[in-house]
Amino acid sequence: MASARESNRTVEDESHAASRRIERLSLHLTPMIPLPVDGSYRMEIVTCAGNSKVKMDVDMGSLSMFMRGKHREIQERVFEFFNSRPELQTPVEISMNDHRELCMKQLIGMVREAGIKPFRFVNEDPGKYFAIMEAVGSVDVSLAIKMGVQFSLWGGSVLNLGTKKHRDKFFDGIDNVDYPGCFAMTELHHGSNVQGLQTTATFDLITDEFIINTPNDGAIKWWIGNAAVHGKFATVFAKLVLPTHGSKKTADMGVHAFIVPIRDLKTHKTLPGIEIHDCGHKVGLNGVDNGALRFRSVRIPRDNLLDRFGQVSRDGKYKSSLPSINKRFAATLGELVGGRVGLAYSSASVLKIASTIAIRYSLLRQQFGPPKQPEVSILDYQSQQHKLMPMLASTYAFQFATIQLVEKYAQMKKTHDEELVGDVHALSAGLKAYITSYTAKSLSTCREACGGHGYAAVNRFGTLRNDHDIFQTLKETIQFFYNRSQHTS
């Protein structure tokens, strides 16, 4: 009997707990409006501004200034240039080779004709640099990525990993796109695991040169932007190997960055010892010429070592203010965080484009309506609002978050504050992962929200989805290796 009473009491307790839980949840719900008993109540659709006489009370100029701020003017210059040059706008149907050539013409035209030179803002004013990238991405995401390869990756490696001698020699050529370049880090067998790279740079004491070598097929540099067609230089990440004095052995000093010419500046022919392969047609971003690089005992001057964090003297001695390979590696990766900042920012920009297209279409597209009344905008339906309005809110949230990220990044570049370095790494890793994932899903939602018309290539959803897809992979796991290096002496 006692057991039965305890069992009943347990059931009653669980029932009361469930009732209390339901009561608390009900407080979060909007109460239903009591319906009149005389049958006079009827549901009405509240029409959107796109299909009614309702006047929008948003000042678009003020909103644009608020969202784009002090960089609105430079973005307008980008838009004006491409609007005035229809031959530089990317057509819906274009071959891979034509797309690559058009992308290069777009970049050169913006820099040389319009006088918009993003490279000088990479360190000087990162906010303006990313604003230009956003505007360029609205023209063609491939162009934004090619711009990033040229100025942020290839150019940024020279600025941030090199010293004055490198900046004096290469700045103008990078700035004017006279020196198109590559960022050759990823290998066939090693992507994010930069410390596992197998390409070597062995110092030759006799000739005062480094010998760049690809020891096996797995060490071939792969997916290298600008390599297949346009690149003339590459920043090559390789293990620095030095002779040991008084011994036939060598010392591995860890991964360093080297400037390696890959094509002749005048003839554009591939230089001796360099093998270049085309990675071919991709799912997206086919305006970017990704290629593979192999080095067979390629000799470069000692000065081509980007030696901000470690120097090699004429007699082959190594010097660095940082005490270990891991510390130098962490410092090197710390200077490359701008790439992840740019991906978070660019992903949010892609979401802006897609959500704008979907919402504008939903305002204009009319389907069904009350009996004997005109059809209404599909954005009047709650199902469409539930798809698009949270996305619109997220777009604004991402805008504010990435602006703050860029401001922190700019401050970090100026002050070199160690706490800011950690903050920027954490914020950029988190935002990049979340925003790219959210945008990838939202691109499909936007396409679906536009019905059959969303499937038309001219409406860009397919291109945006394919171009953006790789954003989820790029720079994905460098944060793990950065953290591991920071905590390893």
C-alpha positions as CSV (number, residue, x, y, z in Angstrom):
1,M,0.0,0.0,0.0
2,A,2.8,2.4,0.9
3,S,4.5,1.7,-2.4
4,A,1.3,2.5,-4.3
5,R,0.8,5.8,-2.4
6,E,4.4,6.8,-3.1
7,S,3.8,6.0,-6.8
8,N,0.6,8.0,-6.9
9,R,2.4,10.9,-5.2
10,T,5.2,10.8,-7.7
11,V,2.7,10.9,-10.6
12,E,0.9,13.9,-9.0
13,D,4.3,15.7,-8.5
14,E,5.2,15.2,-12.1
15,S,1.8,16.3,-13.2
16,H,2.0,19.5,-11.1
17,A,5.5,20.2,-12.5
18,A,4.3,19.8,-16.0
19,S,1.4,22.1,-15.3
20,R,3.7,24.8,-13.9
21,R,6.0,24.5,-16.9
22,I,3.1,24.9,-19.3
23,E,1.8,27.9,-17.3
24,R,5.2,29.6,-17.5
25,L,5.5,28.9,-21.2
26,S,2.1,30.4,-21.8
27,L,3.4,33.7,-20.4
28,H,5.6,34.0,-23.5
29,L,2.8,33.6,-25.9
30,T,0.8,36.5,-27.4
31,P,-2.8,36.1,-26.1
32,M,-5.5,35.5,-28.7
33,I,-8.0,38.2,-29.4
34,P,-11.5,37.1,-28.3
35,L,-13.7,36.6,-31.3
36,P,-17.1,38.4,-31.4
37,V,-20.0,36.0,-31.0
38,D,-22.1,37.9,-33.7
39,G,-19.9,36.7,-36.5
40,S,-18.8,40.2,-37.5
41,Y,-15.1,39.3,-37.1
42,R,-13.1,38.6,-40.3
43,M,-9.4,38.3,-40.9
44,E,-7.7,41.1,-42.9
45,I,-4.3,41.1,-44.6
46,V,-2.2,44.1,-43.7
47,T,-0.6,45.1,-47.0
48,C,3.0,46.0,-47.5
49,A,4.2,49.4,-48.9
50,G,5.1,47.8,-52.2
51,N,1.5,47.1,-53.1
52,S,-0.4,49.9,-51.3
53,K,-0.6,53.6,-50.7
54,V,1.2,53.3,-47.4
55,K,4.1,55.7,-47.3
56,M,7.4,54.3,-46.0
57,D,8.6,56.5,-43.2
58,V,12.2,55.5,-43.5
59,D,14.6,58.1,-44.8
60,M,16.7,56.0,-47.2
61,G,19.5,58.5,-47.4
62,S,19.9,58.6,-43.6
63,L,19.7,54.8,-43.3
64,S,22.3,54.4,-46.0
65,M,24.6,56.9,-44.2
66,F,24.0,55.1,-40.9
67,M,24.8,51.7,-42.4
68,R,27.7,52.6,-44.6
69,G,29.0,55.6,-42.6
70,K,32.2,57.4,-43.6
71,H,33.0,54.8,-46.3
72,R,29.8,55.5,-48.3
73,E,31.7,57.8,-50.7
74,I,34.3,55.3,-51.8
75,Q,31.6,52.6,-52.3
76,E,29.6,55.0,-54.5
77,R,32.8,55.6,-56.6
78,V,33.0,51.8,-57.2
79,F,29.4,51.6,-58.2
80,E,29.7,54.7,-60.5
81,F,32.7,53.2,-62.3
82,F,31.1,49.9,-63.0
83,N,27.8,51.4,-63.9
84,S,29.6,53.6,-66.5
85,R,31.4,50.5,-67.9
86,P,28.8,47.9,-68.9
87,E,31.4,45.9,-70.7
88,L,33.1,45.3,-67.3
89,Q,29.9,43.8,-65.8
90,T,29.9,40.0,-65.5
91,P,27.3,38.5,-67.9
92,V,25.1,35.6,-66.8
93,E,26.6,33.2,-69.4
94,I,30.4,33.3,-69.5
95,S,33.1,30.6,-69.9
96,M,35.7,30.0,-67.2
97,N,38.6,31.5,-69.3
98,D,36.6,34.6,-70.3
99,H,35.5,35.1,-66.7
100,R,39.1,35.0,-65.5
101,E,40.2,37.6,-68.1
102,L,37.2,39.8,-67.3
103,C,37.9,39.6,-63.6
104,M,41.5,40.8,-64.2
105,K,40.2,43.6,-66.5
106,Q,37.7,44.6,-63.8
107,L,40.5,44.8,-61.1
108,I,42.9,46.7,-63.4
109,G,40.1,49.1,-64.5
110,M,39.1,49.9,-61.0
111,V,42.7,50.6,-59.9
112,R,44.1,52.3,-63.0
113,E,41.1,54.0,-64.6
114,A,38.9,54.8,-61.6
115,G,41.9,55.5,-59.4
116,I,40.5,53.3,-56.6
117,K,43.6,51.7,-55.0
118,P,42.6,49.4,-52.1
119,F,46.2,48.2,-51.3
120,R,47.1,51.4,-49.5
121,F,44.2,50.9,-47.1
122,V,45.1,47.3,-46.1
123,N,46.9,48.5,-43.0
124,E,46.3,52.3,-43.1
125,D,42.5,52.1,-43.0
126,P,41.1,48.5,-42.9
127,G,37.5,49.8,-42.7
128,K,37.9,51.5,-46.0
129,Y,39.6,48.5,-47.6
130,F,36.7,46.1,-46.5
131,A,34.1,48.7,-47.7
132,I,35.7,48.6,-51.2
133,M,35.7,44.8,-51.1
134,E,32.0,44.9,-50.2
135,A,31.2,47.2,-53.1
136,V,33.3,45.1,-55.5
137,G,31.6,41.9,-54.3
138,S,28.2,43.3,-55.3
139,V,29.6,43.5,-58.9
140,D,31.1,39.9,-58.8
141,V,32.1,37.8,-55.8
142,S,35.0,36.4,-57.9
143,L,36.3,40.0,-58.3
144,A,36.2,40.5,-54.5
145,I,38.2,37.3,-53.9
146,K,40.7,38.2,-56.6
147,M,41.1,41.6,-55.0
148,G,41.6,39.9,-51.7
149,V,44.3,37.6,-53.1
150,Q,46.2,40.5,-54.7
151,F,46.1,43.0,-51.9
152,S,45.2,41.3,-48.7
153,L,47.0,38.0,-49.1
154,W,50.0,38.5,-51.5
155,G,50.3,42.2,-50.7
156,G,49.5,41.8,-47.0
157,S,52.2,39.2,-46.6
158,V,54.7,41.6,-48.0
159,L,53.5,44.4,-45.7
160,N,53.1,42.4,-42.6
161,L,55.7,39.7,-42.8
162,G,58.4,41.6,-44.6
163,T,60.4,44.7,-43.7
164,K,61.2,48.1,-45.2
165,K,63.3,46.7,-48.0
166,H,60.4,44.5,-49.2
167,R,57.9,47.3,-49.0
168,D,60.1,49.7,-50.9
169,K,60.7,47.1,-53.7
170,F,57.2,45.7,-54.1
171,F,54.6,48.2,-52.9
172,D,54.1,50.2,-56.1
173,G,53.9,47.1,-58.3
174,I,51.3,45.4,-56.0
175,D,49.4,48.7,-55.7
176,N,49.1,49.2,-59.5
177,V,48.6,45.5,-60.2
178,D,51.9,45.5,-62.2
179,Y,53.0,42.7,-59.9
180,P,50.0,40.2,-59.7
181,G,50.8,37.8,-57.0
182,C,49.8,34.6,-55.1
183,F,49.7,33.4,-51.5
184,A,51.2,29.9,-51.7
185,M,50.5,28.3,-48.3
186,T,48.2,25.4,-48.9
187,E,49.7,22.1,-50.1
188,L,48.0,19.0,-51.5
189,H,48.5,17.1,-48.3
190,H,48.5,20.0,-45.8
191,G,46.0,22.8,-45.7
192,S,45.2,24.3,-42.3
193,N,48.1,22.4,-40.7
194,V,50.7,25.0,-41.7
195,Q,53.3,23.5,-39.4
196,G,53.1,20.3,-41.4
197,L,54.1,22.0,-44.7
198,Q,56.8,20.1,-46.6
199,T,58.1,22.6,-49.1
200,T,61.7,23.5,-48.2
201,A,63.9,26.6,-48.5
202,T,67.5,25.6,-47.9
203,F,70.1,28.3,-47.5
204,D,73.2,28.0,-49.8
205,L,76.2,29.5,-48.0
206,I,78.3,29.7,-51.1
207,T,75.8,31.6,-53.4
208,D,73.9,33.5,-50.6
209,E,70.6,32.1,-51.9
210,F,67.7,30.0,-50.8
211,I,66.8,26.9,-52.8
212,I,63.1,26.4,-52.9
213,N,62.1,22.7,-53.5
214,T,59.0,20.6,-53.6
215,P,60.2,17.2,-52.1
216,N,57.1,15.1,-53.2
217,D,53.7,15.3,-54.8
218,G,52.0,15.9,-51.5
219,A,54.0,19.2,-51.1
220,I,52.7,20.7,-54.3
221,K,51.1,24.1,-53.5
222,W,47.4,23.7,-54.3
223,W,44.3,25.9,-54.8
224,I,46.6,28.9,-55.2
225,G,44.6,32.0,-56.4
226,N,46.2,34.0,-59.2
227,A,48.6,31.1,-60.0
228,A,47.0,29.5,-63.0
229,V,47.1,32.5,-65.3
230,H,48.0,35.9,-64.0
231,G,50.5,35.6,-61.1
232,K,54.1,36.8,-61.5
233,F,55.2,36.4,-57.9
234,A,54.2,34.1,-55.0
235,T,54.7,34.3,-51.3
236,V,55.7,30.8,-50.6
237,F,55.5,29.3,-47.1
238,A,58.3,26.7,-46.6
239,K,60.5,25.2,-44.0
240,L,63.6,27.3,-43.5
241,V,66.6,24.9,-43.5
242,L,70.0,26.2,-42.4
243,P,73.4,24.4,-42.5
244,T,74.8,23.5,-39.0
245,H,78.3,25.0,-38.6
246,G,81.0,22.4,-38.1
247,S,78.6,19.6,-39.1
248,K,77.1,18.2,-42.2
249,K,73.7,18.2,-40.6
250,T,71.0,20.9,-41.1
251,A,68.7,22.7,-38.8
252,D,64.9,23.1,-39.4
253,M,64.0,26.6,-38.3
254,G,60.3,26.2,-38.9
255,V,57.9,27.6,-41.6
256,H,58.8,31.0,-43.0
257,A,57.6,33.1,-46.0
258,F,59.6,33.8,-49.1
259,I,59.0,35.9,-52.2
260,V,59.4,33.7,-55.3
261,P,59.1,35.0,-58.9
262,I,57.1,32.5,-60.9
263,R,56.7,34.2,-64.3
264,D,58.9,36.6,-66.4
265,L,57.8,40.2,-65.9
266,K,58.1,41.0,-69.6
267,T,57.2,37.8,-71.4
268,H,55.0,36.3,-68.7
269,K,56.6,32.9,-69.4
270,T,57.0,30.5,-66.6
271,L,60.5,30.7,-65.0
272,P,62.9,27.8,-65.0
273,G,62.3,25.3,-62.2
274,I,58.7,26.4,-61.8
275,E,55.8,24.1,-62.8
276,I,52.3,25.6,-62.9
277,H,49.1,23.5,-63.3
278,D,45.5,24.8,-63.7
279,C,43.1,23.5,-61.0
280,G,40.3,24.0,-63.6
281,H,36.6,24.6,-63.3
282,K,35.2,24.9,-59.8
283,V,31.8,24.9,-58.2
284,G,32.0,28.7,-57.9
285,L,34.4,31.6,-58.1
286,N,35.5,30.7,-61.6
287,G,36.7,34.2,-62.2
288,V,39.6,33.4,-59.9
289,D,42.4,31.4,-61.6
290,N,43.4,28.8,-59.0
291,G,46.4,26.8,-59.8
292,A,49.1,24.5,-58.4
293,L,52.8,25.3,-58.0
294,R,55.8,22.9,-57.9
295,F,59.4,24.0,-57.3
296,R,62.4,22.2,-58.6
297,S,65.5,23.7,-57.0
298,V,64.4,27.3,-57.6
299,R,67.0,29.8,-56.4
300,I,66.1,33.2,-54.9
301,P,68.2,35.9,-53.2
302,R,68.5,35.8,-49.4
303,D,66.7,39.1,-49.3
304,N,63.6,37.4,-50.6
305,L,63.0,36.0,-47.1
306,L,60.2,38.0,-45.5
307,D,62.2,38.5,-42.3
308,R,60.2,40.5,-39.9
309,F,60.2,37.7,-37.3
310,G,63.4,36.0,-38.2
311,Q,66.6,37.0,-40.1
312,V,69.4,35.0,-41.7
313,S,72.8,36.6,-42.0
314,R,75.3,36.2,-44.8
315,D,77.1,33.5,-42.9
316,G,73.9,31.5,-42.4
317,K,73.2,32.4,-38.8
318,Y,69.6,32.8,-37.6
319,K,68.4,35.7,-35.5
320,S,65.0,36.3,-34.0
321,S,63.5,38.3,-31.1
322,L,61.0,35.5,-30.6
323,P,62.5,32.5,-28.6
324,S,61.0,29.5,-30.3
325,I,59.6,28.1,-33.6
326,N,56.1,28.0,-32.1
327,K,56.2,31.7,-31.0
328,R,57.4,32.8,-34.4
329,F,54.7,30.7,-36.0
330,A,52.0,32.2,-33.8
331,A,53.3,35.7,-34.6
332,T,53.1,34.9,-38.4
333,L,49.6,33.6,-38.2
334,G,48.6,36.6,-36.0
335,E,49.5,38.9,-39.0
336,L,47.3,36.8,-41.3
337,V,44.1,37.2,-39.3
338,G,42.9,39.9,-41.6
339,G,41.9,37.2,-44.1
340,R,39.4,35.7,-41.7
341,V,38.1,39.2,-40.8
342,G,37.5,39.8,-44.5
343,L,35.6,36.5,-44.9
344,A,33.2,37.3,-42.1
345,Y,32.7,40.8,-43.6
346,S,32.3,39.5,-47.1
347,S,29.9,36.7,-46.1
348,A,27.6,39.3,-44.4
349,S,27.8,41.4,-47.6
350,V,26.6,38.4,-49.7
351,L,23.7,38.0,-47.3
352,K,22.8,41.7,-47.9
353,I,22.7,41.1,-51.6
354,A,20.6,38.0,-51.4
355,S,18.1,39.3,-48.8
356,T,17.7,42.5,-50.8
357,I,16.8,40.6,-54.0
358,A,14.4,38.3,-52.1
359,I,12.6,41.0,-50.2
360,R,12.2,43.3,-53.2
361,Y,10.8,40.4,-55.3
362,S,8.4,39.6,-52.5
363,L,7.1,43.1,-52.4
364,L,6.4,43.1,-56.1
365,R,5.2,39.6,-56.6
366,Q,1.4,39.3,-56.2
367,Q,-0.5,36.1,-55.4
368,F,-4.1,35.6,-54.3
369,G,-6.0,38.0,-52.1
370,P,-9.4,38.6,-50.4
371,P,-12.5,37.7,-52.4
372,K,-13.3,40.2,-55.2
373,Q,-10.2,42.2,-54.2
374,P,-6.8,42.7,-56.1
375,E,-4.1,40.2,-55.5
376,V,-1.7,41.1,-52.7
377,S,2.1,41.1,-52.3
378,I,3.4,37.8,-51.2
379,L,5.3,39.6,-48.4
380,D,1.9,40.3,-46.9
381,Y,1.7,36.6,-46.0
382,Q,3.1,35.6,-42.6
383,S,4.8,32.5,-44.0
384,Q,6.9,34.8,-46.3
385,Q,7.6,37.2,-43.5
386,H,8.8,34.3,-41.2
387,K,11.3,33.4,-43.9
388,L,12.7,36.8,-44.7
389,M,12.2,39.2,-41.7
390,P,14.5,37.3,-39.3
391,M,17.1,37.2,-42.1
392,L,16.8,40.9,-42.6
393,A,17.2,41.4,-38.8
394,S,20.3,39.2,-38.9
395,T,21.7,41.1,-41.8
396,Y,21.7,44.3,-39.7
397,A,23.1,42.4,-36.7
398,F,25.9,41.0,-38.8
399,Q,26.6,44.5,-40.2
400,F,27.1,46.0,-36.7
401,A,29.1,43.0,-35.5
402,T,31.5,43.0,-38.5
403,I,31.9,46.8,-38.3
404,Q,33.0,46.4,-34.6
405,L,35.3,43.5,-35.6
406,V,37.0,45.6,-38.3
407,E,37.4,48.5,-35.8
408,K,39.1,46.2,-33.3
409,Y,41.2,44.8,-36.1
410,A,42.3,48.3,-37.2
411,Q,43.1,49.2,-33.6
412,M,45.1,46.0,-33.2
413,K,47.2,46.9,-36.3
414,K,48.0,50.3,-34.9
415,T,48.7,49.4,-31.3
416,H,49.9,45.8,-31.5
417,D,48.1,45.3,-28.2
418,E,48.4,41.6,-27.2
419,E,45.0,41.5,-25.6
420,L,43.4,42.9,-28.8
421,V,45.2,40.3,-30.8
422,G,43.5,37.6,-28.7
423,D,40.1,39.3,-29.0
424,V,40.4,39.7,-32.7
425,H,41.3,36.1,-33.2
426,A,38.4,34.9,-31.1
427,L,35.9,37.3,-32.6
428,S,36.9,36.7,-36.2
429,A,36.9,32.9,-35.7
430,G,33.4,32.9,-34.1
431,L,31.9,35.4,-36.4
432,K,33.4,33.9,-39.6
433,A,32.1,30.4,-38.6
434,Y,28.6,31.6,-37.6
435,I,28.0,34.2,-40.4
436,T,29.2,31.9,-43.2
437,S,27.0,29.0,-42.0
438,Y,24.0,31.3,-41.6
439,T,24.5,32.9,-45.0
440,A,24.9,29.5,-46.7
441,K,21.5,28.4,-45.4
442,S,19.9,31.7,-46.0
443,L,20.9,31.7,-49.7
444,S,18.8,28.6,-50.2
445,T,15.9,30.2,-48.2
446,C,16.1,33.3,-50.4
447,R,16.0,31.2,-53.6
448,E,13.0,29.2,-52.3
449,A,11.2,32.4,-51.2
450,C,11.3,33.6,-54.8
451,G,9.7,30.5,-56.2
452,G,10.5,29.5,-59.8
453,H,11.9,33.0,-60.6
454,G,14.5,32.4,-58.0
455,Y,15.8,29.6,-60.1
456,A,16.6,31.9,-63.0
457,A,20.4,32.5,-63.2
458,V,19.8,36.2,-63.9
459,N,18.5,36.6,-60.3
460,R,21.9,35.6,-59.0
461,F,20.9,33.2,-56.2
462,G,22.7,30.2,-57.9
463,T,25.8,32.2,-58.5
464,L,25.9,33.7,-55.0
465,R,25.3,30.3,-53.4
466,N,28.1,28.6,-55.4
467,D,30.5,31.5,-54.9
468,H,29.9,31.7,-51.2
469,D,30.0,28.0,-50.5
470,I,33.8,27.9,-50.1
471,F,33.7,30.7,-47.5
472,Q,32.8,28.0,-44.9
473,T,36.0,26.2,-45.6
474,L,38.6,29.0,-46.0
475,K,40.6,29.8,-42.9
476,E,38.4,27.4,-41.0
477,T,40.9,25.7,-38.6
478,I,43.8,28.2,-38.4
479,Q,42.4,29.4,-35.0
480,F,43.1,25.9,-33.5
481,F,46.7,26.0,-34.6
482,Y,47.1,29.6,-33.5
483,N,45.8,28.7,-30.0
484,R,48.0,25.7,-29.8
485,S,51.1,27.7,-30.7
486,Q,50.3,30.4,-28.2
487,H,50.2,27.9,-25.4
488,T,53.3,26.0,-26.5
489,S,56.7,27.4,-25.6
